């Protein structure tokens, strides 16, 4: 049951993230090749990095090319339909939140299957959930979401941690996966709705030379 749920989340996550990549391409007025490129690297980028770090070869989309095919189909559809949503940027953020929530669970599960510790599984969940979006934003000339004053990585971290730790605690794996997805989406969704952000560093004046000399 869990494997089926994870597979569904994985495919849907790739598709959703591919849409966000294609929407960035639409904002930059790229051609269909640009749409395909951004959709693909966004959809499979985080999972590819995860598999490379974990030493899982070949990476998941080489074993199952359906993931790349999904990205390409999504790219073509969005190329012809991107003008329909009234606010593409707002749609991009909410779709990104859904993909983030799916991939934090999928990444953590794949890491656990590879025999990692719970801590590393949580880290892999965060990497899987966030790095595709980073690649998308860099190639699209956008400031990566993880570098903005937004609750983003924190949401993925919470979702992956809930999935991993509830599993360790003995909760049924399927419930743990649903809980991890729900926690991540709730945190990220509330952050988008309420404008939440984490405290940022505030520069403070150094000690005057006279005070330092007295030491």
C-alpha positions as CSV (number, residue, x, y, z in Angstrom):
1,X,0.0,0.0,0.0
2,X,2.8,2.4,0.9
3,X,4.7,1.7,-2.2
4,X,1.7,2.4,-4.4
5,X,1.0,5.7,-2.5
6,X,4.7,6.8,-2.8
7,X,4.7,6.0,-6.6
8,X,1.5,8.0,-7.0
9,X,3.0,10.9,-5.1
10,X,6.2,10.6,-7.0
11,X,4.6,10.8,-10.5
12,X,2.2,13.6,-9.4
13,X,5.1,15.5,-7.8
14,X,7.1,15.3,-11.0
15,X,4.1,16.5,-13.0
16,X,3.3,19.4,-10.6
17,X,6.9,20.6,-10.5
18,X,7.1,20.3,-14.3
19,X,4.1,22.6,-14.5
20,X,5.9,25.2,-12.3
21,X,8.9,24.9,-14.5
22,X,6.8,25.5,-17.6
23,X,5.1,28.4,-16.0
24,X,8.4,30.1,-15.3
25,X,9.2,29.5,-19.0
26,X,5.9,31.2,-19.9
27,X,6.8,34.2,-17.7
28,X,10.1,34.5,-19.6
29,X,8.4,34.0,-23.0
30,X,10.5,31.1,-24.0
31,X,9.9,28.8,-27.0
32,X,8.6,25.2,-26.6
33,X,12.2,23.9,-26.2
34,X,12.7,26.2,-23.2
35,X,9.4,25.0,-21.8
36,X,10.5,21.4,-22.1
37,X,13.9,22.1,-20.5
38,X,12.6,24.0,-17.5
39,X,9.7,21.5,-17.0
40,X,12.1,18.5,-17.1
41,X,14.9,19.9,-14.9
42,X,12.3,21.0,-12.3
43,X,10.4,17.8,-12.4
44,X,13.4,15.4,-12.0
45,X,16.1,17.7,-10.7
46,X,15.7,17.1,-7.0
47,X,15.3,13.3,-7.3
48,X,18.3,13.1,-9.6
49,X,20.5,14.9,-7.0
50,X,19.1,12.6,-4.3
51,X,19.9,9.5,-6.2
52,X,23.4,10.7,-7.1
53,X,24.2,11.6,-3.4
54,X,22.9,8.2,-2.3
55,X,24.8,6.4,-5.0
56,X,21.7,4.9,-6.5
57,X,22.6,4.2,-10.2
58,X,21.1,4.4,-12.6
59,X,19.0,7.3,-11.3
60,X,15.2,6.8,-11.1
61,X,14.2,8.4,-14.5
62,X,16.8,6.4,-16.4
63,X,15.2,3.2,-15.0
64,X,11.7,4.6,-15.7
65,X,11.7,7.0,-18.6
66,X,8.0,7.7,-18.0
67,X,9.1,10.5,-15.6
68,X,10.8,12.4,-18.4
69,X,7.8,11.7,-20.7
70,X,5.5,13.2,-18.2
71,X,7.6,16.4,-18.0
72,X,7.6,16.7,-21.8
73,X,3.9,16.2,-22.1
74,X,3.3,18.8,-19.3
75,X,5.6,21.3,-21.1
76,X,3.6,21.1,-24.3
77,X,0.3,21.4,-22.6
78,X,1.4,24.5,-20.6
79,X,2.9,26.0,-23.7
80,X,-0.6,26.2,-25.2
81,X,-2.5,26.8,-22.0
82,X,-0.3,29.1,-19.9
83,X,-2.3,32.2,-20.8
84,X,-5.5,30.8,-19.2
85,X,-4.7,31.4,-15.5
86,X,-5.2,35.0,-14.4
87,X,-2.2,35.0,-12.1
88,X,0.5,32.6,-13.2
89,X,2.9,33.6,-10.5
90,X,0.3,32.9,-7.7
91,X,-0.5,29.6,-9.4
92,X,3.1,28.7,-9.6
93,X,3.6,29.3,-5.9
94,X,0.7,27.0,-4.9
95,X,1.6,24.3,-7.3
96,X,5.2,24.5,-6.0
97,X,3.8,24.1,-2.5
98,X,2.0,20.9,-3.5
99,X,5.1,19.5,-5.3
100,X,7.2,20.4,-2.2
101,X,4.8,18.4,0.0
102,X,4.8,15.4,-2.2
103,X,8.6,15.3,-2.7
104,X,9.6,15.7,0.9
105,X,7.8,12.4,1.6
106,X,9.0,10.6,-1.5
107,X,12.6,11.7,-1.0
108,X,12.6,10.5,2.6
109,X,11.1,7.2,1.7
110,X,13.6,6.6,-1.1
111,X,16.4,7.3,1.3
112,X,15.0,4.9,3.9
113,X,14.7,2.2,1.2
114,X,18.4,2.8,0.5
115,X,19.3,2.0,4.1
116,X,20.1,5.5,5.4
117,X,19.6,6.6,8.9
118,X,16.4,8.6,9.8
119,X,18.4,11.8,10.0
120,X,19.8,11.4,6.5
121,X,16.4,10.4,5.2
122,X,15.0,13.7,6.4
123,X,17.9,15.6,4.7
124,X,17.2,13.7,1.4
125,X,13.5,14.6,1.7
126,X,14.4,18.3,1.9
127,X,16.9,18.0,-1.0
128,X,14.4,16.1,-3.2
129,X,11.7,18.7,-2.4
130,X,13.7,21.9,-2.9
131,X,16.5,21.4,-5.4
132,X,14.3,21.1,-8.5
133,X,12.8,24.5,-7.8
134,X,16.3,25.9,-7.2
135,X,17.4,24.7,-10.7
136,X,14.2,26.1,-12.2
137,X,14.6,29.5,-10.7
138,X,18.3,29.8,-11.6
139,X,17.8,28.8,-15.2
140,X,14.7,31.0,-15.4
141,X,16.5,34.0,-14.0
142,X,14.5,34.2,-10.9
143,X,15.6,34.5,-7.3
144,X,15.4,31.0,-5.9
145,X,12.5,30.6,-3.4
146,X,14.9,29.2,-0.7
147,X,16.8,32.5,-0.8
148,X,13.7,34.6,-0.2
149,X,12.3,35.5,3.1
150,X,9.7,32.7,3.0
151,X,8.9,29.6,5.0
152,X,9.9,27.0,2.4
153,X,12.7,24.7,3.4
154,X,11.2,24.7,6.9
155,X,8.0,23.2,5.6
156,X,9.8,20.5,3.7
157,X,11.9,19.7,6.7
158,X,8.8,19.4,8.9
159,X,7.0,17.2,6.4
160,X,9.9,14.8,6.0
161,X,10.5,14.7,9.7
162,X,6.9,13.8,10.4
163,X,7.0,11.0,7.8
164,X,10.2,9.6,9.1
165,X,9.7,9.9,12.8
166,X,6.1,8.7,12.9
167,X,7.3,5.7,10.9
168,X,10.0,5.1,13.5
169,X,7.4,5.5,16.3
170,X,5.4,2.6,14.8
171,X,2.6,4.4,13.0
172,X,1.4,2.7,9.8
173,X,3.6,3.9,6.9
174,X,0.7,5.0,4.8
175,X,-0.7,7.3,7.6
176,X,2.8,8.6,8.1
177,X,3.1,9.5,4.4
178,X,-0.2,11.3,4.4
179,X,0.7,13.1,7.6
180,X,4.0,14.3,6.3
181,X,2.4,15.6,3.1
182,X,-0.4,17.3,5.1
183,X,2.1,19.0,7.5
184,X,4.3,20.3,4.8
185,X,1.4,21.6,2.7
186,X,-0.3,23.2,5.8
187,X,2.9,25.0,6.8
188,X,3.7,26.2,3.3
189,X,0.1,27.1,2.5
190,X,-0.3,29.1,5.7
191,X,3.0,30.9,4.9
192,X,1.7,31.9,1.5
193,X,-1.7,32.9,2.8
194,X,-0.4,34.9,5.8
195,X,2.9,36.0,4.5
196,X,4.9,34.2,7.2
197,X,8.7,34.4,7.2
198,X,11.5,33.4,9.5
199,X,13.4,36.0,11.5
200,X,16.3,37.4,9.5
201,X,19.8,38.5,10.5
202,X,19.9,42.1,11.6
203,X,23.3,43.9,11.4
204,X,24.5,45.2,14.7
205,X,27.2,47.8,15.3
206,X,30.6,46.5,16.5
207,X,32.3,47.5,19.7
208,X,34.0,50.9,19.6
209,X,37.8,50.8,19.4
210,X,38.1,52.4,22.9
211,X,36.2,49.5,24.5
212,X,38.4,47.0,22.7
213,X,41.6,48.7,23.7
214,X,40.6,48.5,27.4
215,X,40.7,44.8,27.2
